[in-house]
Amino acid sequence: MSEELVIQTNGPYLRVVLPDFELDWAGVWSAVDFELEEGIERAEVVAPCYPDDDCLAGVRELVEQLERRGLETVVEWQGMPFSAEAAATASSIRQG
């Protein structure tokens, strides 16, 4: 995974690669919002398998904010599987 936040746009697509460590989720949304352009229709969020519920909640909120903007959004999980409890929390987030 990445050690820093990566945001890429390509025509109607937005790709957000989240780093392995805990984030300032308000800062993440500010950076993503800054990159949103007219015509972007789909987003992919690449996230590590965060071990705690707070980080999973951050991913969920990011997805919800993108969907409120009208973007079809999927999450691609990277890395080692997380705990069963965290997996149950993450299962409600759409996966790619």
N, C-alpha and C positions, 0 to 999 in steps of 0.2 A: 504494500500500500504506500501511499504518499505521506510525506512528512509535512506537507503544506496543502492548503486548500487550492484546488485547481478548478477553474470555471472556463469552459470552452463553448463557443457558439459556432454553428455551422448551418447556415440557412435556417430551416424551421426547427432545428435541434439545439438543445442546451444540455451540456454534460457537466455535472458537478461531482468532483472527486474529493471526498472528505478525508482528512488526515486520521492517523491512528490514535491520536490523543484527544482528550476532552476539549471541547470547543466553546467559544463564546458564541452561542447560537444567534444572538441578535446581530453580531458582527457578520456571521455567515449569511444571514438573510440580507443584510445591507449590501454585501458584496454581490450576491446573486441578483438582487433587485436592480443593482446598478448595471448589470450585464443584460437584463431582459430587454429585448428589442421587439419592435412591431414585427409580426410574422412568425415568431417562435411559437410552435404548436406542441412540441413534445420535449420532455425532460427525462434524463436518466441521472439518478443519484447513485454513485458508487460509494458504498460505505463499508468500513470494516465491521466485523462482528463485535460491536462494543459489548463489554462485559457487564454494563450496569443499565438500569432502567432509565436514568436521567438522560444518557446519551441516546438511547433508543427513542425516548420521548422527543428529543431534539430532531432526530431524523423524521419522525412522524410529523412534527410541526412543520418542518421544511417542505415535506411532500404536500401537506394540507395547504400551505401558503401557495405553492406552485399550482395546485389544482384550483384554488380560488381564483387564480389569474387565468384559468382556462387551459392550462397545459396538461396534456395527458402525461402522467408521471409514473415511472417504474423505479424500483430500487434493486440494485445488484449488490448482493452481500459478498464481501471478500474476506479471506482469512479463515482462521480456526472457528469452528462452531462455538456458540456461546452456551450458557447454561440453559437448562430446560425452562426455567422461569422466564428468562429473557427471550427465549425462542417463542414462548407463548405470546409475549407482548409484541414481538416483531411480526408474528404471523398475520396480524391484522393490517400490516403495511403491505401494499402491493409489491410483489417481487418480480424482477425481470428474468 
